[in-house]
């Protein structure tokens, strides 16, 4: 599975500059390539992210989660999410599962 250069570029921006809250990636089955579907800024919330995922299609996403530790330190973690709802096509679930690495 090929990965579009924009995917790598946007992820590096999120990782280094923290100028995105999340990035959603979609596999274009016709050309067998992972591409960026949407990018949202740091003002977005987790609810905005969760509500923006399709109810019947698979996606990959990267989410930058800000939190405060028990020692009152501000931290941030980047999570990779493989979204595969039960209502999506079996072929799509298999394609996303096999391409995750």
N, CA, C and O atoms as CSV, one atom per row, in Angstrom:
chain,resi,resn,atom,element,x,y,z
A,1,UNK,N,N,0.855,-1.180,0.000
A,1,UNK,CA,C,0.000,0.000,0.000
A,1,UNK,C,C,0.899,1.239,0.000
A,1,UNK,O,O,1.771,1.384,0.857
A,2,UNK,N,N,0.681,2.109,-0.947
A,2,UNK,CA,C,1.446,3.353,-1.033
A,2,UNK,C,C,0.866,4.393,-0.076
A,2,UNK,O,O,-0.319,4.360,0.259
A,3,UNK,N,N,1.710,5.299,0.347
A,3,UNK,CA,C,1.284,6.402,1.220
A,3,UNK,C,C,1.644,7.707,0.520
A,3,UNK,O,O,2.792,7.923,0.132
A,4,UNK,N,N,0.653,8.566,0.366
A,4,UNK,CA,C,0.854,9.859,-0.265
A,4,UNK,C,C,1.849,10.685,0.557
A,4,UNK,O,O,1.844,10.618,1.786
A,5,UNK,N,N,2.691,11.454,-0.110
A,5,UNK,CA,C,3.690,12.285,0.579
A,5,UNK,C,C,3.049,13.291,1.526
A,5,UNK,O,O,3.640,13.647,2.546
A,6,UNK,N,N,1.842,13.753,1.194
A,6,UNK,CA,C,1.147,14.716,2.053
A,6,UNK,C,C,0.853,14.112,3.433
A,6,UNK,O,O,0.862,14.829,4.433
A,7,UNK,N,N,0.594,12.813,3.491
A,7,UNK,CA,C,0.346,12.141,4.769
A,7,UNK,C,C,1.543,12.296,5.692
A,7,UNK,O,O,1.402,12.670,6.856
A,8,UNK,N,N,2.711,12.005,5.162
A,8,UNK,CA,C,3.940,12.109,5.949
A,8,UNK,C,C,4.201,13.551,6.365
A,8,UNK,O,O,4.578,13.814,7.507
A,9,UNK,N,N,4.001,14.476,5.445
A,9,UNK,CA,C,4.238,15.888,5.716
A,9,UNK,C,C,3.323,16.406,6.827
A,9,UNK,O,O,3.788,17.074,7.751
A,10,UNK,N,N,2.037,16.106,6.741
A,10,UNK,CA,C,1.079,16.569,7.756
A,10,UNK,C,C,1.363,15.941,9.117
A,10,UNK,O,O,1.240,16.606,10.145
A,11,UNK,N,N,1.746,14.649,9.130
A,11,UNK,CA,C,2.068,14.003,10.397
A,11,UNK,C,C,3.289,14.652,11.041
A,11,UNK,O,O,3.298,14.889,12.249
A,12,UNK,N,N,4.313,14.940,10.253
A,12,UNK,CA,C,5.511,15.589,10.797
A,12,UNK,C,C,5.194,16.988,11.327
A,12,UNK,O,O,5.769,17.411,12.330
A,13,UNK,N,N,4.286,17.708,10.665
A,13,UNK,CA,C,3.846,19.016,11.167
A,13,UNK,C,C,3.159,18.862,12.515
A,13,UNK,O,O,3.430,19.631,13.438
A,14,UNK,N,N,2.275,17.880,12.639
A,14,UNK,CA,C,1.576,17.638,13.906
A,14,UNK,C,C,2.576,17.267,14.992
A,14,UNK,O,O,2.488,17.764,16.115
A,15,UNK,N,N,3.515,16.406,14.667
A,15,UNK,CA,C,4.483,15.915,15.640
A,15,UNK,C,C,5.456,17.006,16.098
A,15,UNK,O,O,5.732,17.123,17.292
A,16,UNK,N,N,5.966,17.790,15.179
A,16,UNK,CA,C,6.998,18.776,15.511
A,16,UNK,C,C,6.426,20.119,15.960
A,16,UNK,O,O,6.877,20.693,16.952
A,17,UNK,N,N,5.444,20.608,15.235
A,17,UNK,CA,C,4.932,21.964,15.486
A,17,UNK,C,C,3.662,22.001,16.322
A,17,UNK,O,O,3.291,23.052,16.844
A,18,UNK,N,N,2.985,20.847,16.453
A,18,UNK,CA,C,1.709,20.774,17.195
A,18,UNK,C,C,0.687,21.792,16.665
A,18,UNK,O,O,-0.069,22.377,17.440
A,19,UNK,N,N,0.671,21.996,15.346
A,19,UNK,CA,C,-0.275,22.946,14.768
A,19,UNK,C,C,-1.539,22.293,14.230
A,19,UNK,O,O,-2.355,22.959,13.593
A,20,UNK,N,N,-1.714,20.984,14.478
A,20,UNK,CA,C,-2.941,20.265,14.124
A,20,UNK,C,C,-3.402,19.492,15.355
A,20,UNK,O,O,-2.575,19.000,16.122
A,21,UNK,N,N,-4.718,19.381,15.550
A,21,UNK,CA,C,-5.253,18.536,16.634
A,21,UNK,C,C,-5.368,17.094,16.157
A,21,UNK,O,O,-5.013,16.159,16.874
A,22,UNK,N,N,-5.877,16.926,14.915
A,22,UNK,CA,C,-5.978,15.563,14.380
A,22,UNK,C,C,-5.929,15.565,12.865
A,22,UNK,O,O,-6.202,16.566,12.202
A,23,UNK,N,N,-5.564,14.390,12.340
A,23,UNK,CA,C,-5.520,14.164,10.900
A,23,UNK,C,C,-6.268,12.854,10.638
A,23,UNK,O,O,-6.038,11.854,11.319
A,24,UNK,N,N,-7.151,12.867,9.662
A,24,UNK,CA,C,-7.886,11.657,9.271
A,24,UNK,C,C,-7.392,11.235,7.894
A,24,UNK,O,O,-7.322,12.044,6.969
A,25,UNK,N,N,-7.048,9.948,7.772
A,25,UNK,CA,C,-6.527,9.395,6.528
A,25,UNK,C,C,-7.535,8.412,5.947
A,25,UNK,O,O,-8.240,7.714,6.675
A,26,UNK,N,N,-7.587,8.373,4.608
A,26,UNK,CA,C,-8.507,7.485,3.906
A,26,UNK,C,C,-7.737,6.721,2.835
A,26,UNK,O,O,-6.849,7.273,2.185
A,27,UNK,N,N,-8.084,5.445,2.658
A,27,UNK,CA,C,-7.480,4.655,1.580
A,27,UNK,C,C,-8.309,4.826,0.318
A,27,UNK,O,O,-9.511,4.559,0.309
A,28,UNK,N,N,-7.657,5.273,-0.744
A,28,UNK,CA,C,-8.301,5.335,-2.056
A,28,UNK,C,C,-8.126,3.962,-2.695
A,28,UNK,O,O,-7.037,3.620,-3.155
A,29,UNK,N,N,-9.202,3.177,-2.721
A,29,UNK,CA,C,-9.114,1.788,-3.183
A,29,UNK,C,C,-8.768,1.673,-4.665
A,29,UNK,O,O,-8.191,0.670,-5.085
A,30,UNK,N,N,-9.109,2.675,-5.457
A,30,UNK,CA,C,-8.837,2.607,-6.893
A,30,UNK,C,C,-7.344,2.653,-7.181
A,30,UNK,O,O,-6.845,1.911,-8.028
A,31,UNK,N,N,-6.633,3.526,-6.473
A,31,UNK,CA,C,-5.194,3.658,-6.731
A,31,UNK,C,C,-4.342,3.030,-5.628
A,31,UNK,O,O,-3.116,3.135,-5.650
A,32,UNK,N,N,-5.001,2.373,-4.656
A,32,UNK,CA,C,-4.307,1.685,-3.559
A,32,UNK,C,C,-3.302,2.607,-2.866
A,32,UNK,O,O,-2.112,2.308,-2.775
A,33,UNK,N,N,-3.829,3.754,-2.373
A,33,UNK,CA,C,-2.962,4.729,-1.721
A,33,UNK,C,C,-3.673,5.364,-0.537
A,33,UNK,O,O,-4.870,5.649,-0.590
A,34,UNK,N,N,-2.913,5.582,0.535
A,34,UNK,CA,C,-3.437,6.279,1.710
A,34,UNK,C,C,-3.265,7.775,1.468
A,34,UNK,O,O,-2.184,8.232,1.096
A,35,UNK,N,N,-4.348,8.540,1.685
A,35,UNK,CA,C,-4.311,9.981,1.462
A,35,UNK,C,C,-4.938,10.707,2.657
A,35,UNK,O,O,-5.692,10.114,3.429
A,36,UNK,N,N,-4.619,11.985,2.796
A,36,UNK,CA,C,-5.191,12.811,3.859
A,36,UNK,C,C,-6.620,13.161,3.482
A,36,UNK,O,O,-6.878,13.656,2.385
A,37,UNK,N,N,-7.550,12.902,4.398
A,37,UNK,CA,C,-8.945,13.276,4.156
A,37,UNK,C,C,-9.260,14.618,4.791
A,37,UNK,O,O,-9.873,15.478,4.158
A,38,UNK,N,N,-8.838,14.807,6.060
A,38,UNK,CA,C,-9.072,16.101,6.715
A,38,UNK,C,C,-8.037,16.356,7.783
A,38,UNK,O,O,-7.499,15.434,8.396
A,39,UNK,N,N,-7.774,17.624,7.988
A,39,UNK,CA,C,-6.833,18.096,9.007
A,39,UNK,C,C,-7.546,19.210,9.772
A,39,UNK,O,O,-8.147,20.100,9.171
A,40,UNK,N,N,-7.474,19.151,11.091
A,40,UNK,CA,C,-8.124,20.180,11.908
A,40,UNK,C,C,-7.120,20.784,12.882
A,40,UNK,O,O,-6.172,20.128,13.312
A,41,UNK,N,N,-7.350,22.041,13.216
A,41,UNK,CA,C,-6.439,22.806,14.056
A,41,UNK,C,C,-6.524,22.477,15.534
A,41,UNK,O,O,-7.377,21.696,15.954
A,42,UNK,N,N,-5.633,23.076,16.328
A,42,UNK,CA,C,-5.537,22.770,17.763
A,42,UNK,C,C,-6.744,23.205,18.594
A,42,UNK,O,O,-6.869,22.795,19.748
A,43,UNK,N,N,-7.615,24.007,18.045
A,43,UNK,CA,C,-8.799,24.446,18.795
A,43,UNK,C,C,-9.909,23.395,18.814
A,43,UNK,O,O,-10.872,23.526,19.570
A,44,UNK,N,N,-9.780,22.352,17.987
A,44,UNK,CA,C,-10.792,21.298,17.914
A,44,UNK,C,C,-10.736,20.401,19.155
A,44,UNK,O,O,-9.701,20.298,19.813
A,45,UNK,N,N,-11.861,19.758,19.460
A,45,UNK,CA,C,-11.945,18.880,20.626
A,45,UNK,C,C,-12.040,17.421,20.182
A,45,UNK,O,O,-12.182,17.126,18.996
A,46,UNK,N,N,-11.959,16.522,21.155
A,46,UNK,CA,C,-12.101,15.104,20.846
A,46,UNK,C,C,-13.505,14.816,20.317
A,46,UNK,O,O,-13.673,13.962,19.447
A,47,UNK,N,N,-14.503,15.512,20.829
A,47,UNK,CA,C,-15.874,15.328,20.351
A,47,UNK,C,C,-15.988,15.702,18.877
A,47,UNK,O,O,-16.669,15.021,18.111
A,48,UNK,N,N,-15.315,16.792,18.478
A,48,UNK,CA,C,-15.307,17.179,17.061
A,48,UNK,C,C,-14.687,16.068,16.220
A,48,UNK,O,O,-15.185,15.730,15.146
A,49,UNK,N,N,-13.602,15.512,16.725
A,49,UNK,CA,C,-12.921,14.411,16.028
A,49,UNK,C,C,-13.841,13.203,15.900
A,49,UNK,O,O,-14.038,12.684,14.802
A,50,UNK,N,N,-14.404,12.756,17.019
A,50,UNK,CA,C,-15.243,11.553,17.028
A,50,UNK,C,C,-16.487,11.734,16.160
A,50,UNK,O,O,-16.886,10.805,15.457
A,51,UNK,N,N,-17.096,12.900,16.199
A,51,UNK,CA,C,-18.294,13.162,15.406
A,51,UNK,C,C,-17.984,13.250,13.913
A,51,UNK,O,O,-18.881,13.061,13.091
A,52,UNK,N,N,-16.742,13.531,13.548
A,52,UNK,CA,C,-16.360,13.653,12.150
A,52,UNK,C,C,-16.015,12.336,11.475
A,52,UNK,O,O,-15.842,12.292,10.257
A,53,UNK,N,N,-15.912,11.257,12.255
A,53,UNK,CA,C,-15.616,9.950,11.663
A,53,UNK,C,C,-16.889,9.359,11.058
A,53,UNK,O,O,-17.956,9.452,11.664
A,54,UNK,N,N,-16.795,8.754,9.876
A,54,UNK,CA,C,-17.990,8.184,9.236
A,54,UNK,C,C,-18.522,6.973,10.002
A,54,UNK,O,O,-17.752,6.198,10.570
A,55,UNK,N,N,-19.828,6.822,10.011
A,55,UNK,CA,C,-20.461,5.738,10.766
A,55,UNK,C,C,-20.354,4.391,10.066
A,55,UNK,O,O,-20.506,3.355,10.712
A,56,UNK,N,N,-20.094,4.379,8.758
A,56,UNK,CA,C,-20.096,3.109,8.028
A,56,UNK,C,C,-18.883,2.912,7.120
A,56,UNK,O,O,-18.918,2.094,6.201
A,57,UNK,N,N,-17.801,3.668,7.380
A,57,UNK,CA,C,-16.583,3.525,6.588
A,57,UNK,C,C,-15.372,3.508,7.505
A,57,UNK,O,O,-15.378,4.130,8.567
A,58,UNK,N,N,-14.340,2.798,7.093
A,58,UNK,CA,C,-13.098,2.711,7.873
A,58,UNK,C,C,-12.213,3.925,7.601
A,58,UNK,O,O,-12.279,4.538,6.535
A,59,UNK,N,N,-11.391,4.252,8.584
A,59,UNK,CA,C,-10.427,5.341,8.451
A,59,UNK,C,C,-9.244,5.074,9.378
A,59,UNK,O,O,-9.333,4.275,10.310
A,60,UNK,N,N,-8.142,5.757,9.104
A,60,UNK,CA,C,-7.026,5.869,10.037
A,60,UNK,C,C,-7.037,7.306,10.525
A,60,UNK,O,O,-7.493,8.207,9.821
A,61,UNK,N,N,-6.535,7.513,11.729
A,61,UNK,CA,C,-6.447,8.876,12.242
A,61,UNK,C,C,-5.278,8.979,13.211
A,61,UNK,O,O,-4.829,7.992,13.794
A,62,UNK,N,N,-4.804,10.207,13.359
A,62,UNK,CA,C,-3.785,10.532,14.347
A,62,UNK,C,C,-4.352,11.683,15.160
A,62,UNK,O,O,-4.781,12.696,14.607
A,63,UNK,N,N,-4.352,11.519,16.494
A,63,UNK,CA,C,-4.943,12.526,17.389
A,63,UNK,C,C,-3.900,12.969,18.409
A,63,UNK,O,O,-3.248,12.136,19.039
A,64,UNK,N,N,-3.747,14.270,18.569
A,64,UNK,CA,C,-2.818,14.850,19.545
A,64,UNK,C,C,-3.603,15.185,20.811
A,64,UNK,O,O,-4.388,16.132,20.838
A,65,UNK,N,N,-3.380,14.397,21.850
A,65,UNK,CA,C,-4.152,14.501,23.099
A,65,UNK,C,C,-3.351,15.254,24.164
A,65,UNK,O,O,-2.257,14.835,24.543
A,66,UNK,N,N,-3.903,16.359,24.635
A,66,UNK,CA,C,-3.290,17.143,25.715
A,66,UNK,C,C,-3.909,16.730,27.043
A,66,UNK,O,O,-5.120,16.525,27.132
A,67,UNK,N,N,-3.070,16.609,28.086
A,67,UNK,CA,C,-3.581,16.246,29.407
A,67,UNK,C,C,-2.650,16.779,30.491
A,67,UNK,O,O,-1.534,17.217,30.214
A,68,UNK,N,N,-3.133,16.730,31.725
A,68,UNK,CA,C,-2.353,17.159,32.883
A,68,UNK,C,C,-2.100,15.941,33.769
A,68,UNK,O,O,-3.030,15.198,34.084
A,69,UNK,N,N,-0.854,15.736,34.168
A,69,UNK,CA,C,-0.491,14.589,34.993
A,69,UNK,C,C,-0.878,14.839,36.451
A,69,UNK,O,O,-1.294,15.940,36.813
A,70,UNK,N,N,-0.737,13.815,37.273
A,70,UNK,CA,C,-1.018,13.932,38.702
A,70,UNK,C,C,-0.084,14.943,39.364
A,70,UNK,O,O,-0.430,15.546,40.380
A,71,UNK,N,N,1.105,15.124,38.779
A,71,UNK,CA,C,2.070,16.110,39.293
A,71,UNK,C,C,1.799,17.505,38.740
A,71,UNK,O,O,2.613,18.410,38.924
A,72,UNK,N,N,0.677,17.687,38.071
A,72,UNK,CA,C,0.240,18.966,37.503
A,72,UNK,C,C,1.160,19.445,36.373
A,72,UNK,O,O,1.407,20.644,36.242
A,73,UNK,N,N,1.661,18.524,35.569
A,73,UNK,CA,C,2.483,18.851,34.404
A,73,UNK,C,C,1.640,18.709,33.136
A,73,UNK,O,O,0.893,17.744,32.977
A,74,UNK,N,N,1.775,19.682,32.243
A,74,UNK,CA,C,1.087,19.603,30.957
A,74,UNK,C,C,1.840,18.637,30.056
A,74,UNK,O,O,3.048,18.778,29.865
A,75,UNK,N,N,1.138,17.661,29.503
A,75,UNK,CA,C,1.734,16.668,28.610
A,75,UNK,C,C,0.880,16.551,27.354
A,75,UNK,O,O,-0.252,17.031,27.292
A,76,UNK,N,N,1.463,15.899,26.363
A,76,UNK,CA,C,0.765,15.663,25.114
A,76,UNK,C,C,1.209,14.310,24.569
A,76,UNK,O,O,2.396,13.985,24.594
A,77,UNK,N,N,0.267,13.532,24.084
A,77,UNK,CA,C,0.552,12.237,23.476
A,77,UNK,C,C,-0.145,12.175,22.120
A,77,UNK,O,O,-1.247,12.695,21.947
A,78,UNK,N,N,0.512,11.536,21.175
A,78,UNK,CA,C,-0.074,11.350,19.849
A,78,UNK,C,C,-0.544,9.902,19.746
A,78,UNK,O,O,0.224,8.967,19.971
A,79,UNK,N,N,-1.813,9.736,19.404
A,79,UNK,CA,C,-2.417,8.411,19.283
A,79,UNK,C,C,-2.722,8.105,17.828
A,79,UNK,O,O,-3.187,8.968,17.083
A,80,UNK,N,N,-2.456,6.862,17.427
A,80,UNK,CA,C,-2.876,6.369,16.123
A,80,UNK,C,C,-4.162,5.588,16.334
A,80,UNK,O,O,-4.235,4.734,17.218
A,81,UNK,N,N,-5.169,5.875,15.532
A,81,UNK,CA,C,-6.475,5.233,15.671
A,81,UNK,C,C,-6.836,4.555,14.354
A,81,UNK,O,O,-6.807,5.178,13.293
A,82,UNK,N,N,-7.175,3.277,14.436
A,82,UNK,CA,C,-7.690,2.540,13.277
A,82,UNK,C,C,-9.197,2.405,13.484
A,82,UNK,O,O,-9.644,1.610,14.310
A,83,UNK,N,N,-9.967,3.171,12.743
A,83,UNK,CA,C,-11.424,3.222,12.880
A,83,UNK,C,C,-12.051,2.212,11.921
A,83,UNK,O,O,-11.915,2.343,10.704
A,84,UNK,N,N,-12.733,1.209,12.461
A,84,UNK,CA,C,-13.390,0.177,11.645
A,84,UNK,C,C,-14.726,-0.177,12.288
A,84,UNK,O,O,-14.813,-1.160,13.024
A,85,UNK,N,N,-15.780,0.616,12.019
A,85,UNK,CA,C,-17.085,0.329,12.624
A,85,UNK,C,C,-17.680,-0.977,12.101
A,85,UNK,O,O,-17.359,-1.419,10.998
A,86,UNK,N,N,-18.548,-1.586,12.904
A,86,UNK,CA,C,-19.187,-2.853,12.540
A,86,UNK,C,C,-19.991,-2.754,11.253
A,86,UNK,O,O,-20.155,-3.749,10.548
A,87,UNK,N,N,-20.494,-1.561,10.938
A,87,UNK,CA,C,-21.350,-1.391,9.766
A,87,UNK,C,C,-20.574,-1.184,8.466
A,87,UNK,O,O,-21.182,-1.069,7.403
A,88,UNK,N,N,-19.243,-1.135,8.531
A,88,UNK,CA,C,-18.463,-0.960,7.302
A,88,UNK,C,C,-18.355,-2.292,6.556
A,88,UNK,O,O,-18.585,-3.358,7.127
A,89,UNK,N,N,-18.004,-2.211,5.276
A,89,UNK,CA,C,-17.895,-3.410,4.439
A,89,UNK,C,C,-16.756,-4.304,4.927
A,89,UNK,O,O,-15.734,-3.808,5.401
A,90,UNK,N,N,-16.928,-5.596,4.813
A,90,UNK,CA,C,-15.905,-6.554,5.243
A,90,UNK,C,C,-14.626,-6.346,4.435
A,90,UNK,O,O,-13.530,-6.379,4.994
A,91,UNK,N,N,-14.755,-6.135,3.141
A,91,UNK,CA,C,-13.580,-5.898,2.287
A,91,UNK,C,C,-12.803,-4.675,2.762
A,91,UNK,O,O,-11.573,-4.690,2.803
A,92,UNK,N,N,-13.521,-3.630,3.117
A,92,UNK,CA,C,-12.872,-2.405,3.601
A,92,UNK,C,C,-12.147,-2.655,4.919
A,92,UNK,O,O,-11.022,-2.191,5.108
A,93,UNK,N,N,-12.786,-3.387,5.831
A,93,UNK,CA,C,-12.149,-3.708,7.117
A,93,UNK,C,C,-10.872,-4.512,6.907
A,93,UNK,O,O,-9.864,-4.270,7.569
A,94,UNK,N,N,-10.917,-5.462,5.990
A,94,UNK,CA,C,-9.746,-6.284,5.711
A,94,UNK,C,C,-8.622,-5.451,5.102
A,94,UNK,O,O,-7.454,-5.621,5.453
A,95,UNK,N,N,-8.978,-4.554,4.193
A,95,UNK,CA,C,-7.979,-3.686,3.547
A,95,UNK,C,C,-7.297,-2.789,4.580
A,95,UNK,O,O,-6.073,-2.659,4.577
A,96,UNK,N,N,-8.075,-2.177,5.451
A,96,UNK,CA,C,-7.515,-1.293,6.482
A,96,UNK,C,C,-6.677,-2.077,7.496
A,96,UNK,O,O,-5.624,-1.606,7.925
A,97,UNK,N,N,-7.139,-3.267,7.878
A,97,UNK,CA,C,-6.399,-4.079,8.841
A,97,UNK,C,C,-5.054,-4.534,8.264
A,97,UNK,O,O,-4.044,-4.535,8.967
A,98,UNK,N,N,-5.045,-4.913,7.007
A,98,UNK,CA,C,-3.806,-5.415,6.406
A,98,UNK,C,C,-2.835,-4.292,6.043
A,98,UNK,O,O,-1.647,-4.550,5.848
A,99,UNK,N,N,-3.313,-3.066,5.950
A,99,UNK,CA,C,-2.467,-1.930,5.570
A,99,UNK,C,C,-2.005,-1.105,6.750
A,99,UNK,O,O,-1.246,-0.151,6.578
A,100,UNK,N,N,-2.442,-1.449,7.934
A,100,UNK,CA,C,-2.186,-0.622,9.123
A,100,UNK,C,C,-0.712,-0.406,9.396
A,100,UNK,O,O,-0.316,0.702,9.755
A,101,UNK,N,N,0.105,-1.422,9.240
A,101,UNK,CA,C,1.538,-1.310,9.542
A,101,UNK,C,C,2.213,-0.283,8.664
A,101,UNK,O,O,3.418,-0.063,8.786
